[in-house]
């Protein structure tokens, strides 16, 4: 009986950790460079607007999954989606605000 309980606990632990990465990968598989913001919002409706400028938009998608056996109890996966002139041109796990500001300045001049 102890082995069964240990096995089930281990399975729950592994599923919690892998589920968030699986959700993120399924979402990202449907996203491609050059897609428009409305197309993106259909694929990732849980995304939130992070920054809006004249020809630049940044969205954040953060997914979470329960992680059993640890304080805090959640695993997070976050991606940022950058649009210029209504077209997706970059996806990453985030950059410092200073780095992003420098990049925007370089691309607009």
Z-matrix of the N, CA and C atoms (Angstrom, degrees):
N
C 1 1.444
C 2 1.533 1 111.10
N 3 1.337 2 116.28 1 -38.64
C 4 1.467 3 119.45 2 178.16
C 5 1.520 4 111.24 3 -62.20
N 6 1.323 5 116.09 4 -39.06
C 7 1.470 6 120.12 5 179.99
C 8 1.529 7 110.31 6 -63.98
N 9 1.327 8 116.65 7 -40.67
C 10 1.463 9 120.84 8 -179.88
C 11 1.528 10 110.74 9 -64.61
N 12 1.325 11 116.43 10 -44.73
C 13 1.464 12 120.48 11 179.20
C 14 1.529 13 110.39 12 -64.48
N 15 1.322 14 116.82 13 -42.33
C 16 1.469 15 120.93 14 178.05
C 17 1.522 16 110.79 15 -62.29
N 18 1.323 17 116.52 16 -42.33
C 19 1.463 18 121.35 17 179.63
C 20 1.528 19 110.94 18 -63.31
N 21 1.331 20 117.07 19 -45.44
C 22 1.473 21 120.69 20 179.50
C 23 1.527 22 111.19 21 -64.55
N 24 1.320 23 116.87 22 -39.29
C 25 1.466 24 120.69 23 177.80
C 26 1.530 25 110.53 24 -63.07
N 27 1.325 26 116.49 25 -44.15
C 28 1.463 27 121.14 26 178.73
C 29 1.525 28 111.37 27 -63.03
N 30 1.320 29 116.95 28 -40.74
C 31 1.469 30 120.59 29 178.02
C 32 1.527 31 111.10 30 -62.14
N 33 1.330 32 116.70 31 -44.11
C 34 1.470 33 120.71 32 178.84
C 35 1.522 34 110.47 33 -62.28
N 36 1.313 35 116.47 34 -39.63
C 37 1.462 36 121.21 35 179.51
C 38 1.522 37 110.75 36 -62.89
N 39 1.314 38 116.57 37 -46.04
C 40 1.467 39 120.67 38 -178.40
C 41 1.520 40 112.03 39 -69.79
N 42 1.305 41 117.63 40 -38.52
C 43 1.466 42 120.91 41 -179.98
C 44 1.520 43 109.70 42 -65.71
N 45 1.310 44 118.76 43 -41.27
C 46 1.457 45 121.83 44 -179.99
C 47 1.512 46 111.73 45 -61.76
N 48 1.322 47 117.66 46 -40.29
C 49 1.461 48 121.17 47 -178.59
C 50 1.512 49 111.76 48 -72.65
N 51 1.312 50 117.72 49 -39.90
C 52 1.452 51 120.91 50 -175.15
C 53 1.509 52 114.44 51 -84.05
N 54 1.317 53 116.98 52 -20.96
C 55 1.463 54 120.14 53 -174.72
C 56 1.521 55 112.00 54 -65.03
N 57 1.323 56 117.22 55 -39.76
C 58 1.465 57 119.66 56 -177.99
C 59 1.527 58 110.81 57 -67.02
N 60 1.312 59 117.82 58 -39.53
C 61 1.468 60 120.49 59 177.63
C 62 1.523 61 110.99 60 -67.72
N 63 1.306 62 116.96 61 -36.72
C 64 1.459 63 120.86 62 177.91
C 65 1.533 64 111.00 63 -65.38
N 66 1.336 65 117.14 64 -43.14
C 67 1.476 66 120.83 65 177.55
C 68 1.522 67 110.88 66 -61.41
N 69 1.337 68 115.65 67 -44.60
C 70 1.467 69 119.80 68 -178.27
C 71 1.528 70 110.10 69 -64.63
N 72 1.332 71 116.81 70 -44.16
C 73 1.465 72 120.08 71 -179.24
C 74 1.525 73 111.57 72 -63.15
N 75 1.337 74 117.53 73 -38.87
C 76 1.467 75 120.35 74 178.11
C 77 1.528 76 110.98 75 -63.82
N 78 1.323 77 116.07 76 -38.72
C 79 1.465 78 119.65 77 178.81
C 80 1.518 79 110.56 78 -68.46
N 81 1.330 80 116.90 79 -47.28
C 82 1.467 81 121.27 80 -177.45
C 83 1.525 82 111.75 81 -65.63
N 84 1.329 83 117.77 82 -29.39
C 85 1.471 84 120.42 83 177.94
C 86 1.523 85 112.11 84 -61.10
N 87 1.335 86 117.31 85 -24.29
C 88 1.465 87 121.30 86 -179.41
C 89 1.525 88 113.27 87 -97.04
N 90 1.319 89 116.80 88 6.45
C 91 1.460 90 121.92 89 -178.90
C 92 1.521 91 108.49 90 -111.61
N 93 1.319 92 116.88 91 138.63
C 94 1.468 93 120.51 92 -176.52
C 95 1.524 94 110.09 93 -140.74
N 96 1.326 95 117.43 94 153.64
C 97 1.468 96 120.65 95 177.95
C 98 1.528 97 110.31 96 -61.51
N 99 1.305 98 115.14 97 138.54
C 100 1.461 99 120.07 98 178.92
C 101 1.516 100 114.16 99 93.97
N 102 1.342 101 117.84 100 -8.22
C 103 1.466 102 118.41 101 179.01
C 104 1.520 103 109.76 102 -70.36
N 105 1.319 104 116.51 103 152.12
C 106 1.460 105 121.27 104 -177.50
C 107 1.533 106 110.16 105 -84.97
N 108 1.307 107 115.55 106 166.89
C 109 1.469 108 120.72 107 179.90
C 110 1.530 109 110.99 108 -61.51
N 111 1.342 110 120.59 109 -46.52
C 112 1.475 111 119.12 110 178.71
C 113 1.536 112 112.77 111 -60.07
N 114 1.328 113 117.42 112 -38.45
C 115 1.468 114 120.11 113 176.56
C 116 1.529 115 110.31 114 -63.40
N 117 1.324 116 116.23 115 -42.24
C 118 1.458 117 121.55 116 179.43
C 119 1.529 118 110.84 117 -62.11
N 120 1.330 119 117.08 118 -44.03
C 121 1.465 120 121.10 119 -178.42
C 122 1.534 121 111.79 120 -63.82
N 123 1.340 122 117.73 121 -28.53
C 124 1.463 123 120.33 122 175.62
C 125 1.525 124 111.10 123 -69.57
N 126 1.327 125 116.35 124 -38.54
C 127 1.463 126 121.54 125 -178.44
C 128 1.524 127 111.12 126 -77.83
N 129 1.326 128 117.36 127 -37.33
C 130 1.468 129 122.54 128 -176.51
C 131 1.531 130 110.55 129 -125.36
N 132 1.329 131 118.08 130 70.74
C 133 1.466 132 120.11 131 -176.10
C 134 1.530 133 114.09 132 -67.62
N 135 1.324 134 117.70 133 -18.47
C 136 1.468 135 120.58 134 179.93
C 137 1.524 136 112.88 135 -86.46
N 138 1.321 137 117.19 136 1.30
C 139 1.460 138 120.16 137 179.45
C 140 1.528 139 109.96 138 -70.87
N 141 1.333 140 115.00 139 152.29
C 142 1.466 141 120.16 140 -179.61
C 143 1.527 142 109.54 141 -121.95
N 144 1.305 143 115.23 142 145.97
C 145 1.457 144 121.76 143 178.69
C 146 1.521 145 109.10 144 -73.05
N 147 1.339 146 116.62 145 127.22
C 148 1.458 147 121.87 146 -179.47
C 149 1.518 148 110.87 147 -104.17
N 150 1.319 149 116.15 148 -43.00
C 151 1.467 150 119.64 149 -177.55
C 152 1.524 151 109.21 150 -147.65
N 153 1.330 152 114.64 151 141.76
C 154 1.458 153 121.33 152 179.30
C 155 1.515 154 108.35 153 -135.83
N 156 1.315 155 115.43 154 121.77
C 157 1.462 156 122.11 155 175.70
C 158 1.520 157 107.10 156 -128.73
N 159 1.319 158 116.98 157 -177.55
C 160 1.459 159 120.34 158 -174.71
C 161 1.533 160 112.72 159 -56.29
N 162 1.309 161 118.63 160 -52.19
C 163 1.465 162 121.75 161 -178.73
C 164 1.522 163 111.97 162 -120.28
N 165 1.336 164 117.05 163 22.92
C 166 1.457 165 121.14 164 -175.59
C 167 1.524 166 109.87 165 -141.06
N 168 1.345 167 116.05 166 134.67
C 169 1.458 168 122.10 167 176.10
C 170 1.521 169 107.90 168 -137.05
N 171 1.327 170 116.20 169 139.96
C 172 1.460 171 121.22 170 177.39
C 173 1.530 172 108.83 171 -128.14
N 174 1.331 173 116.16 172 128.67
C 175 1.456 174 122.45 173 176.48
C 176 1.522 175 109.42 174 -115.54
N 177 1.327 176 115.17 175 151.09
C 178 1.461 177 122.13 176 178.84
C 179 1.523 178 108.03 177 -120.27
N 180 1.323 179 116.04 178 132.28
C 181 1.454 180 121.35 179 174.14
C 182 1.514 181 107.31 180 -119.85
N 183 1.320 182 116.26 181 117.65
C 184 1.458 183 121.56 182 -179.24
C 185 1.518 184 108.18 183 -124.17
N 186 1.324 185 116.10 184 119.73
C 187 1.459 186 121.83 185 178.81
C 188 1.515 187 108.73 186 -111.65
N 189 1.326 188 116.10 187 149.41
C 190 1.449 189 119.68 188 179.27
C 191 1.520 190 110.23 189 -134.34
N 192 1.319 191 114.76 190 155.74
C 193 1.449 192 121.40 191 177.61
C 194 1.519 193 107.78 192 -144.08
N 195 1.324 194 116.68 193 145.60
C 196 1.459 195 120.63 194 -179.86
C 197 1.520 196 110.34 195 -67.67
N 198 1.311 197 115.71 196 139.15
C 199 1.456 198 121.93 197 176.88
C 200 1.513 199 106.54 198 -121.71
N 201 1.297 200 116.66 199 115.61
C 202 1.453 201 121.40 200 -174.85
C 203 1.519 202 111.24 201 -83.19
N 204 1.309 203 115.59 202 143.83
C 205 1.453 204 120.84 203 172.54
C 206 1.511 205 115.78 204 91.93
N 207 1.324 206 119.10 205 3.82
C 208 1.463 207 120.47 206 179.47
C 209 1.518 208 109.68 207 -132.48
N 210 1.331 209 116.62 208 148.25
C 211 1.466 210 117.98 209 174.57
C 212 1.529 211 110.23 210 -64.28
N 213 1.274 212 116.44 211 145.43
C 214 1.464 213 119.76 212 -175.85
C 215 1.504 214 109.76 213 96.58
N 216 1.297 215 116.54 214 -47.72
C 217 1.442 216 123.80 215 169.10
C 218 1.514 217 119.70 216 68.03
N 219 1.338 218 120.06 217 10.21
C 220 1.462 219 120.01 218 -179.06
C 221 1.520 220 110.99 219 -135.33
N 222 1.331 221 114.91 220 148.97
C 223 1.455 222 123.00 221 173.58
C 224 1.524 223 105.92 222 -114.19
N 225 1.312 224 117.07 223 133.37
C 226 1.464 225 121.85 224 -177.63
C 227 1.524 226 110.66 225 -115.96
N 228 1.304 227 114.95 226 147.72
C 229 1.456 228 121.91 227 171.94
C 230 1.521 229 106.58 228 -133.96
N 231 1.327 230 115.98 229 124.55
C 232 1.466 231 120.67 230 -175.33
C 233 1.520 232 110.25 231 -126.75
N 234 1.318 233 115.58 232 138.15
C 235 1.461 234 121.92 233 173.86
C 236 1.519 235 108.20 234 -135.11
N 237 1.340 236 115.35 235 148.67
C 238 1.453 237 122.87 236 175.75
C 239 1.519 238 108.28 237 -113.63
N 240 1.318 239 116.08 238 139.21
C 241 1.458 240 123.18 239 -176.95
C 242 1.520 241 107.95 240 -120.83
N 243 1.327 242 116.44 241 122.31
C 244 1.460 243 122.80 242 -173.90
C 245 1.532 244 110.21 243 -109.72
N 246 1.312 245 115.29 244 128.58
C 247 1.460 246 121.89 245 -179.93
C 248 1.523 247 109.47 246 -119.39
N 249 1.308 248 115.73 247 133.80
C 250 1.456 249 121.99 248 173.71
C 251 1.520 250 106.70 249 -124.16
N 252 1.324 251 116.31 250 129.87
C 253 1.470 252 122.01 251 -177.26
C 254 1.534 253 111.39 252 52.55
N 255 1.346 254 116.00 253 42.33
C 256 1.459 255 124.22 254 176.84
C 257 1.529 256 114.05 255 66.85
N 258 1.334 257 118.71 256 18.20
C 259 1.464 258 122.52 257 178.67
C 260 1.525 259 109.76 258 -125.43
N 261 1.327 260 116.14 259 133.82
C 262 1.462 261 121.04 260 177.85
C 263 1.520 262 109.90 261 -68.65
N 264 1.345 263 116.08 262 127.01
C 265 1.467 264 118.61 263 179.17
C 266 1.526 265 112.85 264 -126.43
N 267 1.337 266 117.97 265 -9.00
C 268 1.463 267 117.78 266 -177.08
C 269 1.529 268 110.60 267 -158.31
N 270 1.339 269 115.32 268 142.59
C 271 1.457 270 123.23 269 173.33
C 272 1.520 271 106.50 270 -132.09
N 273 1.338 272 117.08 271 133.00
C 274 1.464 273 119.20 272 174.06
C 275 1.524 274 110.06 273 -154.47
N 276 1.325 275 115.34 274 179.48
C 277 1.461 276 121.20 275 -179.08
C 278 1.520 277 111.80 276 -89.14
N 279 1.314 278 117.14 277 6.40
C 280 1.450 279 120.72 278 176.83
C 281 1.515 280 112.21 279 115.98
N 282 1.317 281 115.20 280 146.20
C 283 1.453 282 121.87 281 175.63
C 284 1.514 283 107.79 282 -131.42
N 285 1.294 284 115.16 283 162.89
C 286 1.461 285 118.48 284 176.18
C 287 1.522 286 108.74 285 -66.62
N 288 1.310 287 116.54 286 148.13
C 289 1.471 288 121.29 287 -178.15
C 290 1.521 289 111.28 288 -57.78
N 291 1.320 290 117.60 289 -36.39
C 292 1.459 291 120.99 290 179.92
C 293 1.525 292 110.77 291 -64.05
N 294 1.329 293 117.06 292 -43.85
C 295 1.469 294 120.81 293 179.02
C 296 1.518 295 110.81 294 -62.36
N 297 1.317 296 116.77 295 -42.15
C 298 1.458 297 120.88 296 -179.24
C 299 1.523 298 110.75 297 -65.72
N 300 1.331 299 117.82 298 -40.36
C 301 1.460 300 121.39 299 178.78
C 302 1.520 301 111.17 300 -61.86
N 303 1.326 302 116.50 301 -42.11
C 304 1.467 303 121.06 302 178.11
C 305 1.515 304 110.24 303 -62.61
N 306 1.343 305 116.68 304 -42.91
C 307 1.467 306 120.25 305 179.94
C 308 1.523 307 111.34 306 -63.04
N 309 1.317 308 117.38 307 -43.52
C 310 1.471 309 120.77 308 -179.77
C 311 1.520 310 109.91 309 -63.83
N 312 1.313 311 117.07 310 -43.19
C 313 1.462 312 120.72 311 179.09
C 314 1.528 313 110.89 312 -60.61
N 315 1.332 314 117.61 313 -41.11
C 316 1.468 315 120.88 314 -178.96
C 317 1.518 316 111.16 315 -66.81
N 318 1.345 317 117.14 316 -36.79
C 319 1.460 318 119.66 317 -176.32
C 320 1.519 319 112.92 318 -81.15
N 321 1.319 320 118.48 319 -20.24
C 322 1.464 321 119.70 320 -178.87
C 323 1.517 322 112.97 321 -92.25
N 324 1.325 323 118.17 322 -13.65
C 325 1.468 324 120.31 323 179.45
C 326 1.485 325 112.13 324 -104.52
